[in-house]
Amino acid sequence: MDLSWIDWLIILVPLGAVFWIGYQAQRCVKGVADFLSAGRAAGRYLLSVADGAAGMGLISLVATFEMTYKSGSAISFWWALLIPVGLAMNLTGFVIYRYRETRAMTLAQFFEMRYSKAFRVFAGFLAFLAGVLNYAIFPAVSARCIQYFLRLPETVSILGADWSVFGLLMAFFLTIAVILVTMGGLLSTMVTDCVQGIFSYWVYALLVAVILTTFSMSQFRDVMLARPPGESFINPFDTGKLTDFNILFVFISIFAAIYSRMAWQGNSGYNSAGASPHEQKMGGVLGYWRAGFVTVMVPLLVYGAYTFLNHPDFAEQAGLVNAELAERIQFDSAATTETLRSQLRVPLTLRYLLPTGATGAFCALMLFLMISTDTTYLHSWGSILVQDVLLPFKKRPLSPRAHIRLLRGAIAGVALFAWCFSYFFNQIDYILMFFAVTGTIYLGGAGSVIIGGLYWRRATTAGAWCAMCSGVVMGTLSFLLTKFWEDPIYPYLSDHHPDLLKQFALILEGAGSALPFVNWEMSPHRFPISGQEMFFASILLAIGSYILVSLLTCRKPFDLDRMLHRDSGASAPPAPEKKKFRWSRLAGITAEYSRSDRILAWSVVIWTGYTFFIFLFQLIANTCFGFWSDETWFAWFEYYTIWLNLLIGAVTTVWFTWGGIRDLVRLFRQLKSLDRTADAEDDGRVAEHADTETESRKKMQSKEAAE
C-alpha cells in the first residue's frame, strides 16, 4: 500500500529529532580526540546501543532477508555453535581489552606501535581499500530498497532533463549522512546512532505484533513444510542440497568471528570511545542482550513475506508482487537481475502486507538503519584514510582545526566514491558473499597480525607483511573471479578451452563428493566457489605464513607490557603463584567489577549457557534418538522459540531504552565539564617509537656493533 499522512508523520518527526540531537552533539566537539573517539567518554549502554544500530544497517537487514528467505531457520540453528565462542570472547575482553590498553585511536596506529610505520601505512591503506569497496554497494542497496518500497519511478524530469531517481536518492541519503558525521565526527555519529537504535527497538516490537496478527500459525506451517527434501525451511538436519547459505557457511563464519575479532574497521571509532577499558569491555558484554526483538522480528518478517508469496490464501496479492518484480527489475546481466530481485523481494512484499502506521514505521526503520550505518562507515573509512595513510607522511602535526577539516574532506570523498561505485557497479552475488569477497583483501591477513601482535611476543614485522600480502592476493583473485566469471571468463573458457572447463567441473564434483557440506555446481552466471569459501582459504594461508616467517625472523621477544602501558615491576618477575579455580573466572569477572557488573556478567553466562544447553539437547536428541519430523521442528518454533524471544524482547527493549538515555545524558554532562586541554596532542600520532619492533631491532643491532 502507499504511504498515508500518518506514515509520513511517523517518518519525519523522529528524523527531525535525530538531526536536532546531532546538532547539539557537535557543539561539544573541542578537539581531534572528540571527533575521532568521542572524547573517550562513552558509557557501556551508549556503546552497546549505538554499535548495535550501526551494525544492524539496512544493508544488513536486506542481506539477512536474502539468507533467511533461501535457508529459513534451518541453518540459523547451527549458529548456536557461536554461543560459547562469543561468550568467552566478550567476557574475557579478547583482543578488545588489550587494544583499548594501547590507547590507539585506530587499528593501524596499533600496527605502528607493534610493527613499523611502513606497515601501518600499508595496513591502513588495505583497510581503507577493502572498506570502501565493501561499503560502496551500501548506497545502492539502500536506495533501491527505498525506491521500490515507496513505488518511485525510474526517472524524473528536472529542468527539461531526465534524471535517475536511483542516483538522486543515493545522493540525497549520502548528503544526510555526510552532514551528520561532519558536524561532530564520532561524537555526533555515536549519539545519533544511539537515538536511532532506541527508536528501532520499539519499531521491532510493532512489526512483530503486526506479523503475528496478520498470519496464522497454520498458514506458516503450510508453506514452511512444503519445501523439497534437502532444502528444509525448518529442519536443520535436512539441508544437504543448499549451495550457498549452508552448514559450511556457518562453520567458516564462526571461525572467522574468532580470527577477525575487531579486525573489521567499519565501526573503528567505537573501539576507542569507551570511558575506560572496563566500560569498553562491559559494552561488549551488554551486546548479548541488546538484540531484543531483532532475533524474532527478522525471521518473522521473512516468514510473513514467504507465506504471502506462496500460500494460496494470498495468491492474488502475491501475483501483484511477482509482476512488479518481473516488470521493474530488469538488467542486461541475468545474474544482476536475479540478485536484485532476491534483495528486494521481501521489502516489496512488506509494502503490500503492512497496514497504515506500520508501513511508515518500517520505512522510518529502513531510513534510520541506513543513516546509522552510513555515518559510522563514512567516519571510519574517512578517518582511516587520514590517520593511517596520509598523516604518517607529515613530519609536523596539523593544528586541531586543520586536522578536523582534513577528516571532513576525506569523509566527503568516501561518500563521493561510494555514489560513483554504486551507480555504475552491477552486483552479481548475494550481499553476504560480496562482503566476504571484498573483506578478504584486508581480513585475510588482519586477524593474524592483530591477535599475534597483542598476544605473541615473537611475532615480527616480516611475518605481518607476509600475512597481509597473502590476503591481498587471495582477495583480489576472489574479487576478479566473482565479478568477471559471467563475462568474459566463462564465455572465453567455453569457446577456447572447453576441456579445461570440463576438468574444472569434474574437480568441483569430486570435491563435493569428498568434502562434507560442500555443494559446488558449475554455472555460467556465478563462480562456483563462494566468497565465504575463498575467504577461509585466505585465512589459512595467512596464518601459516605469519607463524612460519615470524619464527624464522624473531631475534628478540617484543616488550608487550610497555605497549599495553602496564607496570612490569621488578626486572626479575616473581615466580607465578598457583591460583585456585574460581567460578568468577568463568564469567570473566575481575577486581574492576562492581556488584551490578557481576550480576550482568552472570546473567550473560546463565542465559547463554541455557541457550547452548537447549542446542545440545536438540542436537543429541536428533543424532542419538532419531531425527525429529518437520512437524516437530515447527511445533518447537511455534510454542517455544517465538514466545521465549517475545519475553526477552519485551524486557531488553525497556532495559536498553533506559540505559541508552541515561548514558546519553551522562555523556553530555561530562563533555561540558571535562577539561580536555591536556589532550590537545591526542590526535592519533605515535610520538615515539621506542616500543616498536623496528626501534628495538635497531637498538639491538647498534649494541651488537659496539661489542
C-alpha positions, 0 to 999 in steps of 0.5 A: 500500500502507499504511504498515508499522512500518518506514515509520513508523520511517523517518518519525519518527526523522529528524523527531525529529532535525530538531526536536532540531537546531532546538532547539539552533539557537535557543539561539544566537539573541542578537539581531534580526540572528540571527533575521532573517539568521542572524547573517550567518554562513552558509557557501556549502554551508549556503546552497546546501543549505538554499535548495535544500530550501526551494525544492524544497517539496512544493508544488513537487514536486506542481506539477512532477508536474502539468507533467511528467505533461501535457508529459513531457520534451518541453518540459523540453528547451527549458529548456536555453535557461536554461543560459547565462542562469543561468550568467552570472547566478550567476557574475557575482553579478547583482543578488545581489552588489550587494544583499548590498553594501547590507547590507539585511536585506530587499528593501524596506529596499533600496527605502528606501535607493534610493527613499523610505520611502513606497515601501518601505512600499508595496513591502513591503506588495505583497510581503507581499500577493502572498506570502501569497496565493501561499503560502496554497494551500501548506497545502492542497496539502500536506495533501491530498497527505498525506491521500490518500497515507496513505488518511485519511478525510474526517472524524473524530469528536472529542468527539461532533463531526465534524471535517475531517481536511483542516483538522486536518492543515493545522493540525497541519503549520502548528503544526510549522512555526510552532514551528520558525521561532519558536524561532530565526527564520532561524537555526533555519529555515536549519539545519533546512532544511539537515538536511532537504535532506541527508536528501532527497538520499539519499531521491532516490537510493532512489526512483530505484533503486526506479523503475528496478527496478520498470519496464522500459525497454520498458514506458516506451517503450510508453506514452511513444510512444503519445501523439497527434501534437502532444502528444509525451511525448518529442519536443520538436519535436512539441508544437504542440497543448499549451495550457498547459505549452508552448514559450511557457511556457518562453520567458516563464519564462526571461525572467522568471528574468532580470527577477525575479532575487531579486525573489521574497521567499519565501526573503528571509532567505537573501539576507542570511545569507551570511558575506560577499558572496563566500560569498553569491555562491559559494552561488549558484554551488554551486546548479548542482550541488546538484540531484543526483538531483532532475533524474532522480528527478522525471521518473522518478517521473512516468514510473513513475506514467504507465506504471502508469496506462496500460500494460496490464501494470498495468491492474488496479492502475491501475483501483484508482487511477482509482476512488479518484480518481473516488470521493474527489475530488469538488467542486461546481466541475468545474474544482476537481475536475479540478485536484485530481485532476491534483495528486494523481494521481501521489502516489496512484499512488506509494502503490500502486507503492512497496514497504515502506521506500520508501513511508515514505521518500517520505512522510518526503520529502513531510513534510520538503519541506513543513516546509522550505518552510513555515518559510522562507515563514512567516519571510519573509512574517512578517518582511516584514510587520514590517520593511517595513510596520509598523516604518517607522511607529515613530519609536523602535526596539523593544528586541531582545526586543520586536522578536523577539516582534513577528516571532513574532506576525506569523509566527503570523498568516501561518500563521493566514491561510494555514489560513483561505485554504486551507480555504475557497479552491477552486483552479481552475488548475494550481499553476504558473499560480496562482503566476504569477497571484498573483506578478504583483501584486508581480513585475510591477513588482519586477524593474524597480525592483530591477535599475534601482535597483542598476544605473541611476543615473537611475532615480527614485522616480516611475518605481518607483511607476509600475512597481509600480502597473502590476503591481498592476493587471495582477495583480489583473485576472489574479487576478479573471479566473482565479478568477471566469471559471467563475462568474459571468463566463462564465455572465453573458457567455453569457446577456447578451452572447453576441456579445461572447463570440463576438468574444472567441473569434474574437480568441483564434483569430486570435491563435493563428493569428498568434502562434507557440506560442500555443494559446488555446481558449475554455472555460467552466471556465478563462480562456483566457489563462494566468497565465504569459501575463498575467504577461509582459504585466505585465512589459512594461508595467512596464518601459516605464513605469519607463524612460519616467517615470524619464527624464522625472523624473531631475534628478540621477544617484543616488550608487550607490557610497555605497549599495553602501558602496564607496570612490569615491576621488578626486572626479575618477575616473581615466580607465578603463584598457583591460583585456585579455580574460581567460578568468577573466572568463568564469567570473566569477572575481575577486581574492576567489577562492581556488584551490578557488573557481576550480576550482568556478567552472570546473567550473560553466562546463565542465559547463554549457557541455557541457550547452548544447553537447549542446542545440545539437547536438540542436537543429541536428541536428533543424532542419538534418538532419531531425527525429529519430523518437520512437524516437530521442528515447527511445533518447537518454533511455534510454542517455544522459540517465538514466545521465549524471544517475545519475553526477552524482547519485551524486557531488553527493549525497556532495559536498553531504552533506559540505559541508552538515555541515561548514558546519553545524558551522562555523556553530555554532562561530562563533555561540558565539564571535562577539561580536555586541554591536556589532550590537545596532542591526542590526535592519533600520532605515535610520538615515539617509537621506542616500543616498536619492533623496528626501534628495538631491532635497531637498538639491538643491532647498534649494541651488537656493533659496539661489542 
